Amino acid sequence: MEKPCKFGTHRVIEPKGVMPQGAKKIDNSPEIQSNEILIDVISLNIDSASFTQIKNEAQNDEEKIKAKILQIVDERGKMQNPVTGSGGMLIGTVAKIGKDLNPSVQVGDKIATLVSLSLTPLKIREIKALHMGIDRVDVTAQAILFETGIYAKLPADMTEELALAALDVAGAPAQTAKLVKPGDSVLIIGAGGKSGLLCCYEAMKRVGPTGNVVAFYQDERDKENLLKGLCHKAVQGDATKPLDVLQSTLGANNGKEFDISINVVNVPNTEMSSILPVRNGGVVYLFSMATSFTKAALGAEGAGKDVTMIVGNGYTKDHAEITLAVLRESKVLRDIFEKRYSSKPA
């Protein structure tokens, strides 16, 4: 193997010259280079858009879902859905540390990786269990973390499942905290999911008494949670129908267009539902990995919308700390997340 690159390009098999995320196949052998960390993997948290696509393709047949995941990892050396292009993240135990590294963890520490599975070398030996409702896959596996790979030590005051669920989408609430200002009107599309709930909380914190946070959700079961102080108004509907979304959400904002929309859905064709309700000069934050940025850019052009569109970068400074702090601050959110994602309370 060539001299190891801090970005992991030395593991790219095909095509040469690209970064690991963009590669069709990478080397997932567990023998580490001097600047890599080997992780014994406990669970994968598959990106919601990816897991939804796989479940739909497999018609919710668990054996077919397992086979598809194993096929993807076998062919690519990583868990990168070829349809959505997205991955997810993992939790595991540090098994080995390369001699050129001086990380803040030691062998035996439990960590969550904060880089996508779409670029992480992964070798699965067994899929032990699927948790269909929360996109989690328990495995016997090994993974490689590159020199530039970020991670968080798992906190002692919450379960692994709870921390994994929150850290999987840590970029969304942290970016919301940066984007939303006092007095803003904010539309959150896909508000009932884990990233949506976290974004709602951060938006409510930031807009203050003169702002308005509207949560747009699909599943009627999410309404009760959202109205526990996580939004000012909740609107139910289908995010793939932009004109319906426009009409219903503006009605919840006194007929005015929004300053910011935040898209955290896990299905395609919701770009215009995020763009149309936002005023010219406003911000559209597209965190969803189901987003087509071609549709977003050309759709905004066709609708005459001069908005700033932000790609949902899964990393922003201190995003892990911000997201875990949210669960510590909000008993409402903590209770919702523990009910959904923890096998037992922390």
C-alpha positions in Angstrom: 0.0 0.0 0.0 1.2 3.5 -0.8 2.2 6.1 1.8 -0.9 6.7 3.9 -2.8 9.9 3.3 -4.5 11.6 6.2 -7.8 11.8 4.2 -7.7 8.0 3.4 -7.0 8.1 -0.3 -4.5 5.3 0.1 -7.4 3.0 0.6 -9.2 3.9 -2.7 -9.3 1.0 -5.1 -11.6 2.4 -7.8 -11.4 4.9 -9.4 -7.9 6.1 -8.4 -7.4 9.7 -7.6 -10.8 10.3 -5.9 -11.6 10.8 -2.2 -12.9 7.8 -0.3 -16.5 9.1 -0.2 -16.6 9.4 -4.0 -14.9 6.0 -4.6 -16.9 3.1 -6.0 -14.7 0.7 -4.0 -12.2 1.1 -1.1 -9.9 -1.3 0.7 -11.7 -2.5 3.9 -8.9 -4.8 5.2 -8.6 -4.4 9.0 -4.7 -4.2 9.0 -4.2 -0.5 10.0 -1.7 2.0 8.6 0.3 4.1 10.9 -2.2 7.0 10.9 -5.5 4.9 11.3 -7.6 3.7 14.1 -9.2 0.2 14.1 -12.7 0.0 15.6 -14.6 -3.1 16.7 -18.1 -2.1 15.6 -21.1 -2.6 17.8 -23.9 -1.0 15.8 -24.4 1.0 12.6 -26.9 3.8 12.4 -27.8 3.8 8.7 -28.7 7.2 7.2 -32.5 7.5 7.3 -32.9 8.2 3.6 -30.7 5.2 2.8 -32.4 2.8 5.2 -35.9 3.9 4.0 -34.8 3.2 0.4 -33.4 -0.2 1.3 -36.5 -1.2 3.3 -38.8 -0.1 0.4 -36.7 -2.1 -2.1 -36.8 -5.2 0.1 -40.5 -4.7 0.9 -39.6 -4.7 4.6 -38.3 -8.3 4.5 -35.6 -8.4 7.1 -33.6 -11.1 5.4 -33.6 -9.2 2.2 -32.5 -6.0 4.0 -29.6 -7.9 5.7 -28.6 -9.3 2.3 -28.7 -5.9 0.7 -26.5 -4.3 3.4 -24.0 -7.2 3.1 -24.0 -6.9 -0.7 -23.3 -3.1 -0.6 -20.4 -3.5 1.9 -19.0 -6.4 0.0 -19.0 -4.6 -3.3 -17.9 -1.2 -2.0 -15.9 -1.9 1.1 -18.1 0.6 2.9 -21.8 1.2 3.7 -22.7 3.6 0.9 -26.2 3.2 -0.6 -25.7 3.3 -4.4 -29.1 4.9 -4.8 -29.0 7.7 -2.2 -25.2 7.9 -2.0 -25.4 8.3 1.8 -24.1 6.2 4.7 -24.7 6.8 8.4 -22.4 6.4 11.3 -21.3 3.8 13.9 -20.5 3.1 17.5 -17.8 0.8 18.6 -14.7 0.1 20.7 -11.2 1.3 19.8 -9.2 -1.8 19.0 -5.9 -0.5 17.7 -4.3 2.9 17.2 -1.7 3.7 14.6 1.8 4.5 15.8 1.8 8.0 14.2 -1.4 9.1 16.0 -1.8 10.7 19.5 -5.6 10.7 19.8 -7.8 11.7 22.8 -8.9 8.1 23.1 -7.3 4.8 24.2 -7.7 1.2 23.3 -11.0 0.0 24.9 -12.8 3.3 24.7 -16.3 3.3 23.3 -16.8 6.0 20.6 -19.2 7.1 18.0 -17.7 8.1 14.7 -18.9 11.5 13.3 -17.9 10.8 9.7 -20.1 9.1 7.2 -20.2 5.4 6.6 -20.1 6.4 2.9 -16.3 6.9 3.3 -15.5 4.6 6.2 -13.8 1.2 5.4 -16.0 -1.4 6.9 -15.9 -5.2 7.0 -19.1 -6.9 8.4 -18.7 -10.5 9.6 -22.3 -10.9 10.9 -25.5 -8.9 11.1 -26.9 -9.8 14.5 -30.1 -7.7 14.6 -32.1 -5.1 12.7 -34.0 -2.4 14.5 -36.3 -1.4 11.7 -38.0 1.6 13.3 -34.8 3.4 14.3 -32.5 2.6 11.3 -30.0 0.7 13.5 -28.1 -2.5 12.6 -26.3 -4.5 15.3 -23.2 -6.2 13.8 -20.0 -8.0 14.4 -17.7 -5.9 12.2 -14.5 -3.8 12.0 -14.1 -0.3 10.6 -11.2 2.1 10.0 -11.1 5.7 11.1 -8.7 7.9 9.1 -6.4 10.5 10.6 -8.9 13.3 9.8 -11.9 11.3 11.0 -13.8 12.9 13.9 -15.4 11.0 16.7 -17.0 11.5 20.2 -16.4 9.4 23.3 -19.8 8.0 24.4 -21.1 9.9 27.4 -21.6 8.1 30.7 -25.0 9.7 31.5 -27.0 8.2 28.6 -27.3 4.8 26.9 -25.4 3.9 23.8 -28.6 3.8 21.8 -29.6 7.3 22.9 -26.2 8.8 22.2 -26.1 7.1 18.8 -29.5 8.4 17.8 -28.6 11.9 18.6 -25.0 12.0 17.3 -26.1 10.5 14.0 -27.8 13.8 13.1 -25.7 16.1 15.2 -25.0 18.5 12.3 -28.6 19.5 11.9 -29.3 21.0 15.3 -25.9 22.6 15.5 -26.4 24.3 12.1 -29.9 25.4 13.2 -28.3 27.0 16.3 -26.0 29.0 13.9 -28.7 30.0 11.4 -31.7 31.0 13.4 -31.9 34.5 15.0 -34.3 36.2 17.4 -37.5 37.1 15.6 -37.1 34.6 12.7 -39.9 32.6 11.3 -38.7 29.1 10.8 -40.3 26.2 8.9 -39.0 22.7 9.7 -40.0 20.0 7.2 -39.8 16.4 8.5 -40.2 17.7 12.1 -41.3 14.4 13.6 -38.0 12.6 13.1 -35.0 12.7 15.4 -33.2 15.5 13.5 -36.5 17.4 13.1 -37.2 17.3 16.8 -33.7 18.4 17.7 -33.9 21.3 15.1 -37.3 22.3 16.5 -35.8 22.6 20.0 -32.9 24.7 18.8 -35.1 26.9 16.7 -37.5 27.5 19.6 -34.5 28.5 21.7 -33.2 30.9 19.2 -36.3 32.7 17.8 -37.3 34.1 21.2 -40.8 35.6 22.0 -41.2 37.4 18.6 -40.3 34.4 16.4 -42.4 31.6 15.0 -41.4 28.0 14.5 -43.8 25.9 12.3 -43.3 22.1 12.4 -44.4 20.3 9.2 -44.9 16.6 9.8 -46.5 13.6 8.1 -47.3 11.0 10.8 -50.2 12.0 13.0 -48.5 10.2 15.9 -45.8 13.0 15.9 -48.2 15.8 16.6 -48.4 15.2 20.3 -44.6 15.3 20.7 -44.2 18.4 18.7 -46.8 20.3 20.7 -45.0 19.7 23.9 -43.2 23.0 23.5 -41.1 22.1 20.5 -42.9 24.4 18.0 -45.4 27.2 18.0 -47.6 25.5 15.4 -47.7 22.0 13.8 -49.0 21.3 10.3 -49.6 17.8 8.9 -49.1 17.0 5.2 -47.2 15.4 2.4 -43.8 17.1 1.8 -43.7 15.9 -1.8 -46.6 18.2 -2.7 -45.0 21.7 -2.7 -48.2 23.8 -3.4 -50.0 22.1 -0.6 -47.1 22.7 1.7 -46.9 26.3 0.6 -50.6 27.0 1.3 -50.8 25.2 4.7 -47.5 26.5 6.1 -48.0 30.2 5.1 -51.4 29.9 6.9 -49.5 29.0 10.0 -47.2 32.0 9.6 -49.9 34.7 9.3 -49.8 34.5 5.6 -46.1 35.6 5.4 -43.2 33.8 3.8 -40.6 32.3 6.1 -37.1 33.6 6.9 -35.7 30.1 7.0 -36.7 26.6 6.1 -34.9 23.4 7.3 -35.5 20.2 5.4 -34.8 17.0 7.3 -37.0 14.5 5.5 -35.9 11.0 4.4 -37.7 10.8 1.0 -37.0 12.4 -2.3 -38.8 15.2 -4.2 -39.3 17.7 -1.3 -36.9 20.4 -2.6 -39.6 22.8 -3.8 -41.6 22.3 -0.6 -38.5 23.8 1.2 -38.0 26.6 -1.3 -41.5 28.0 -2.1 -42.5 29.1 1.4 -39.2 31.1 1.9 -39.0 34.8 1.2 -36.5 36.3 -1.2 -33.3 36.8 0.7 -34.2 33.9 3.0 -32.3 30.7 3.8 -33.1 27.1 2.8 -31.1 24.5 4.7 -31.2 21.2 3.0 -29.9 18.6 5.5 -31.8 15.7 4.0 -29.6 13.2 2.1 -32.6 12.5 -0.2 -32.2 16.0 -1.6 -31.4 16.4 -5.3 -29.4 19.6 -5.5 -30.0 19.8 -9.2 -33.8 19.9 -8.5 -33.3 22.4 -5.8 -31.1 24.8 -7.8 -33.1 24.6 -11.1 -36.4 24.6 -9.2 -35.5 27.8 -7.3 -34.5 29.4 -10.6 -37.8 28.4 -12.3 -39.9 29.7 -9.4 -37.9 33.0 -9.3 -36.7 32.4 -5.8 -33.6 34.3 -4.7 -32.8 32.3 -1.6 -29.5 31.1 -0.1 -29.4 27.3 -0.2 -27.1 25.5 2.3 -25.9 22.0 1.8 -26.5 19.8 4.9 -22.9 19.4 6.0 -23.0 16.7 8.7 -20.2 18.5 10.5 -20.1 21.9 12.2 -17.9 23.0 15.0 -18.8 21.4 18.4 -21.8 19.7 16.9 -21.5 16.6 19.1 -21.3 18.7 22.3 -24.3 20.9 21.2 -26.5 18.0 20.4 -25.8 16.0 23.6 -26.3 19.2 25.5 -29.8 19.5 24.0 -30.8 16.1 25.4 -29.5 17.1 28.8 -31.3 20.5 28.7 -34.7 19.3 27.6 -36.6 16.7 29.6 -39.2 16.6 26.9 -36.7 15.6 24.2 -34.8 13.3 26.5 -38.1 11.4 27.3 -39.1 11.2 23.6 -35.6 9.9 22.6 -35.4 7.4 25.4 -38.8 6.0 24.5 -37.9 5.7 20.9 -34.2 4.7 20.9 -33.1 3.4 24.3 -33.6 -0.2 25.4 -33.6 1.2 29.0 -33.3 4.6 30.5 -29.8 5.9 31.3 
